[in-house]
Amino acid sequence: QVQVVESGGGLVQAGGSLRLTCAASGSITNIDSMGWYRQAPGNQRELVAQITNGAGTNYADSVKGRFTISRDSAKNTVYLQMNSLKPEDTAVYYCYDLIRSGYRVRGYWGQGTQVTVSS
């Protein structure tokens, strides 16, 4: 079985920083990609940032220049460094990993971590 667990959310003032961590564990052969999504009340879940096995990255336009995604493949862990936070970044942030277990590939969501940015 595979588990994906996020940590690092919280309350921060506008202009502040937070670092989110997502660790995958269990029966893992390889992780093809790791990413962060977010969902604010009344909104659809949206991609924030993604990093592939080859370390290619993709960011939402709204976070470019402020957020940085990175991964430690040896630890099956992905990080999201969030700087210059804005109130509109307030949302529940979810980790999503595309994980290979043997010959099977499937996506796994974490439970979510709340990020609240006060003005």
ChimeraX attribute file (.defattr): number of C-alpha atoms within 10 A of each C-alpha:
attribute: neighborCount
match mode: 1-to-1
recipient: residues
	/A:1	7
	/A:2	11
	/A:3	14
	/A:4	20
	/A:5	18
	/A:6	22
	/A:7	19
	/A:8	14
	/A:9	18
	/A:10	14
	/A:11	14
	/A:12	18
	/A:13	14
	/A:14	17
	/A:15	14
	/A:16	14
	/A:17	17
	/A:18	18
	/A:19	16
	/A:20	21
	/A:21	20
	/A:22	25
	/A:23	19
	/A:24	23
	/A:25	13
	/A:26	10
	/A:27	13
	/A:28	16
	/A:29	13
	/A:30	15
	/A:31	20
	/A:32	16
	/A:33	21
	/A:34	28
	/A:35	26
	/A:36	26
	/A:37	19
	/A:38	22
	/A:39	19
	/A:40	16
	/A:41	9
	/A:42	6
	/A:43	9
	/A:44	9
	/A:45	15
	/A:46	14
	/A:47	18
	/A:48	24
	/A:49	23
	/A:50	24
	/A:51	21
	/A:52	17
	/A:53	14
	/A:54	8
	/A:55	14
	/A:56	10
	/A:57	16
	/A:58	16
	/A:59	18
	/A:60	13
	/A:61	9
	/A:62	11
	/A:63	17
	/A:64	12
	/A:65	11
	/A:66	12
	/A:67	20
	/A:68	19
	/A:69	23
	/A:70	20
	/A:71	21
	/A:72	10
	/A:73	12
	/A:74	6
	/A:75	10
	/A:76	17
	/A:77	20
	/A:78	25
	/A:79	23
	/A:80	22
	/A:81	14
	/A:82	20
	/A:83	17
	/A:84	15
	/A:85	23
	/A:86	19
	/A:87	15
	/A:88	13
	/A:89	20
	/A:90	20
	/A:91	21
	/A:92	18
	/A:93	26
	/A:94	27
	/A:95	31
	/A:96	25
	/A:97	27
	/A:98	17
	/A:99	21
	/A:100	17
	/A:101	15
	/A:102	10
	/A:103	6
	/A:104	8
	/A:105	15
	/A:106	11
	/A:107	13
	/A:108	16
	/A:109	17
	/A:110	19
	/A:111	15
	/A:112	22
	/A:113	21
	/A:114	18
	/A:115	22
	/A:116	20
	/A:117	21
	/A:118	16
	/A:119	11
